[in-house]
Amino acid sequence: MTAYNNDDVIRYVEEEMLPEERQRFEAALKADAELAAAVAAFRTLKDTLVRRLPPDAEADLLQEELQRRRDTYFKHPPKVISMRKYLVGFAAAAAILIAAVVVFRHNGEMDYMAIYGNIEMQASVERGDNKDSLLRSAALFFNERAYTKVIPLLNEYLEQDSSSQMAHFYRGVAQLRGGSVEAGLAELETVYAGASLFKYDAAFYTALYYAQQHNKKEARTWLDKIPADAAIAAKAAALEKELR
């Protein structure tokens, strides 16, 4: 088991490590799923702060808040500890930090979708034809979280190219986030059943939906479908720990 402490994870994410130390840390990341999950968790928390703070004060307040939390919860001199013990402490600090920036619902429940569900639609277009125009417009609305406007555009796109797993994936997420839950789950399950690059992303967002609905058993079932070498694996591991 690789041994690192709280401050190591923060220094890595904040790019404060020297080149040689960073290389060693990144080598450990590849071999240690728990360490990768911890890094993903801190990055998610940082991203959440950026999204939640007012734009006009975003940079200064973000730095101030991160430093304050760091000084408060990780103020002891760095020392090597077991990763399992570290994760317990990190999870506690993370929970306090999340609460501080209001990512809980008004009734006090964890808003998993707000923490883990923010993605942007990446549309690679070249030809500039009608299909590409549809894809660009869909990406624009998706990234503005106008999900109900995304669906008809991707419907039209898929009429012209029904094989696009990218379009199916983003339509599934848009349906899920836009209130068409049954259709969204079916779409994501179809993407997962395929062999595209979006296969495990579809599994993750299905798990995320069930986590949001407090169906931890079904959420874990879908998280278990994601292999350790998948691109989404670190994020999935972080969510799985939240569900324990």
N, C-alpha and C positions, 0 to 999 in steps of 0.2 A: 504494500500500500504506500503510495506516494505521500510524503508528509509536508504540508505547507500550512501557513496560518492565515488569519483574516487579512492582515496587512499585505501579504504577498498577492492575494487575489485582487485587492484594490489597486495596488501599485501596478499590476499587470494591465488591468483595464484602463487605468489612467495613464498608461505608457510612461511610467516613472522608472522602470527597470533598465539597467544597463544592457547593452546588446547581448553579451554572453549569458547573463542571468536570464534574460528573456528567452533565449534559445533553449536553455535548460528547462524553463517553465513550460514552453510550448511542447517540448518533447514529453514532459510529464502529462500534459493535457491529452496527448494522443493515447496514452496508456492508462489513464485514470478517468473513468466515467464520472466519478463523484466530483473530482476537481473540475472537470469540464462543466458539470451541472452548476457548481458554485459560481464559476465565471459567468455562465449564462444568466444566472439569477441576479448577480450584481449588475450586469449590463441591462437586464430588463428593468431593474429598479431605477437605474440612471435614465433610461429612455422614458420611463413613466414620469419621472420628475420633469424632464424636458417638456413633455406633452402637457403636464398639468399646470406648470407655472405660467404666469402672464407673459406674453411675448416681449413686452417692453422691459421687463426686468429679468428675463429668462436666464441669461448667461451668468450674471452676478449672483443671483439668488440660488441658482443651481450649485455653483461652486461653493457658496457659503453654506448651504444646507448639507452638501456632501461632506465638506470638511468638518462641520459641527458634529454630524453623526459619526464620522470617522474618529474624531477626537474623543467623543463620548463613549463609544462602544468598543473602540479598538485602540485605546490610549496606552495600553501596557506595551513594554518593549517586545519586539518580535521574538518569538520562540517557536521551535519546531514542536508541533503537536500532531496527534493522529487526525486523519482527515475526518473520521466519524465524529470525534469530539468537536472539531472545528465546525462541521456542518450544523451541529446543534446550536452553537453560539451564533453562527452566521444567520441561521433561520430566525432566531429570536431578534437579532438586530434588524434583519430584513422586515420582519413583521411590524416592528415599531416604525421603521422608515416608511413602509407602505401606508400605515395608518396616518402618518404625519402629512402625507400629500393627498389624502382622500381618494384612495382607490377602492374603498369599501362602498357597498351600496348604502343607501340611507337606512336600511334596517339592520346594518351591521354585518351583513354577509360578505364573504370574499367575492370580489368581482373578477373571476378568472379571465373572462373575456377581455376586460380592460388591461389586465396585466400581460397576458400572453397572446391575445388575439389580434393585435395591431400589425397588419402587413400591408405592403404596397403592391399594387399590380404592376408588374414589369412587362411592357409590351414592346417587343422587338419588331419593328416594321421597316421595310425597305422600298417596296414598290410604289407606295402612295396611291393604291387603288381603293375601291370602296371597302373592301375587307379591312385594309389597314386603317382606313378612316374610322370604321366601326370600333376597331380594337383600341385606337388612340382615345376615342371618346369614352369608351368603357373604362379605360385605365384612369382617365381624368376624374370621372365620377366616382370610381372605386376608391381612389386615393383621397377624395373629399368625403368619403363615407356616405355618399348618396347612393346607397345600395339598390334602392328601387328603380333608379334610373339606369343602373348597370345591366339589369336582367334583360330588358327588351333589346338592348344593343347586342348582348352576347347571344340572345336567341337568334337574332338576324344573322350574326356572324356564323353561328353553328349550322344554320341552314345552308350556308355556302361551304363550310368546312367542318363537317360533323366529327372528324377524326382528331380535332385539336383538343388534347387533354388539358392544355393550359386554359383554354376557354371554359372547358367543363369544370375545372377546379375552381376558377374564380367565380363562375356562375354559382357553383355550389356554396361557396363562402358568402357570396352576396345574398343568396336566398336565405341562408341560415341567419345572417345578420339583419336581413330585411324583413324577417317574420315568416317567410315561407319555409318553415322548419322541415316538414316532411319531404318537400321537394329537394331541399338542400342536403339533407342526410342521404337521400337516395342518390343524388348526383355525386357526392363525395365517396359513397360506397362503391359506385361504378368506377370512379377514378382509382380508388384503392385496388380494385380487382384487376386493373390493367398493369402495365409495366413501364409507365412513363416516369419522368423525373418528379412528378407531383404525387406519386403513389403514397409516400409516407407523410407528406404534408397533409394529404386528405385524411389519413388516419389520425394525425394529430388534431386537426380541427374538428373531427368527429368526437374525439376524446374530450376536447375542450368544451364542446357543447354539453356533453353529459356531465362534466365537472360543474359547469354553470348551473345545471339542473339538480345538483346534489346527488346524482347517480354515480357515486364513486366506483361502484363495481363495474359498470359498463364503461366508464372512462378508463379504468385500468385495463380492461379487456382490449381496448383500442390502442392504448399506449404500449401494451405488450407486443403489438404487431410491428412496432418500430425497432429495427435493428440498431445496434450500438454504433454502426458506421454510417448511418443515415445523416444527411445534412441537418435534419431537424432533431437529432437525437439528444443534444444537450438541453434544448428547450423542453423536450418531452421528459427528460430525467428531472428537470426542475419542477415541472408540473406534478410528476408522480410523487415527488417528495412532499409537495403541498397537500396531496390527497391522503397521506398516511395518517 
